[in-house]
Amino acid sequence: MSGIFTTNEKEFDAIVELWEVSVRATHDFLGDADIAWLRPRIRHDYLGAVTLRVFRDDAGALRGFLGVTQGNVEMLFVAPDVRRQGIGAALLAYAVRELGCTSVDVNEQNPQALAFYLREGFEVMGRSELDGQGRPFPLLHMRLASAKPVAGAV
């Protein structure tokens, strides 16, 4: 049965493999050196720092994953061969409904991701010139349009 499941560190290598093929299909602005720099950080630092969920198909194969922390979608990736089949939308809906996510940062140079989040009800609230690692990949800060503003937030 397909759906969203919890996972553990035993699957981190498979998750990183899915991350890389997804990034290579969608993040044209990243070169091989960028991916090589990110890969061990994803595997050893980032996956363990988030609440992680995976999407499995009917055969039990890993087809997508989601990582969140403190109401923010930190990562959402889908295998390229099953994109546009509702897996990303299902993972995002789960993040909003079950994990209380109302925000996400999107690489400005990834128009497909931006379009996806806009379609799913998010809006751009701000922009940073650098990504979370201080690298020159601008981020768009998005929030679920239906989310109530946080007191004191700009």
Secondary structure as the mmCIF struct_conf table of DSSP 4:
data_model
#
loop_
_struct_conf.conf_type_id
_struct_conf.id
_struct_conf.beg_label_comp_id
_struct_conf.beg_label_asym_id
_struct_conf.beg_label_seq_id
_struct_conf.end_label_comp_id
_struct_conf.end_label_asym_id
_struct_conf.end_label_seq_id
STRN STRN1 GLY A 3 THR A 6
HELX_RH_3T_P HELX_RH_3T_P1 GLU A 9 GLU A 11
HELX_RH_AL_P HELX_RH_AL_P1 PHE A 12 THR A 26
TURN_TY1_P TURN_TY1_P1 ASP A 28 PHE A 29
HELX_RH_AL_P HELX_RH_AL_P2 ASP A 32 ARG A 41
HELX_RH_PI_P HELX_RH_PI_P1 ILE A 42 TYR A 46
HELX_RH_3T_P HELX_RH_3T_P2 LEU A 47 ALA A 49
BEND BEND1 VAL A 50 VAL A 50
STRN STRN2 THR A 51 ARG A 56
TURN_TY1_P TURN_TY1_P2 ASP A 58 ALA A 59
STRN STRN3 LEU A 62 THR A 69
TURN_TY1_P TURN_TY1_P3 GLN A 70 GLY A 71
STRN STRN4 ASN A 72 VAL A 78
HELX_RH_3T_P HELX_RH_3T_P3 PRO A 80 VAL A 82
TURN_TY1_P TURN_TY1_P4 ARG A 83 ARG A 84
BEND BEND2 GLN A 85 GLY A 86
HELX_RH_AL_P HELX_RH_AL_P3 ILE A 87 LEU A 99
STRN STRN5 SER A 103 ASN A 107
TURN_TY1_P TURN_TY1_P5 GLU A 108 GLN A 109
HELX_RH_AL_P HELX_RH_AL_P4 PRO A 111 ARG A 119
TURN_TY1_P TURN_TY1_P6 GLU A 120 GLY A 121
STRN STRN6 PHE A 122 SER A 128
BEND BEND3 GLU A 129 LEU A 130
TURN_TY1_P TURN_TY1_P7 GLY A 132 GLN A 133
BEND BEND4 GLY A 134 GLY A 134
BEND BEND5 PRO A 136 PRO A 136
STRN STRN7 LEU A 139 LEU A 144
TURN_TY1_P TURN_TY1_P8 ALA A 145 SER A 146
BEND BEND6 ALA A 147 ALA A 147
HELX_LH_PP_P HELX_LH_PP_P1 LYS A 148 VAL A 150
TURN_TY1_P TURN_TY1_P9 ALA A 151 GLY A 152
#
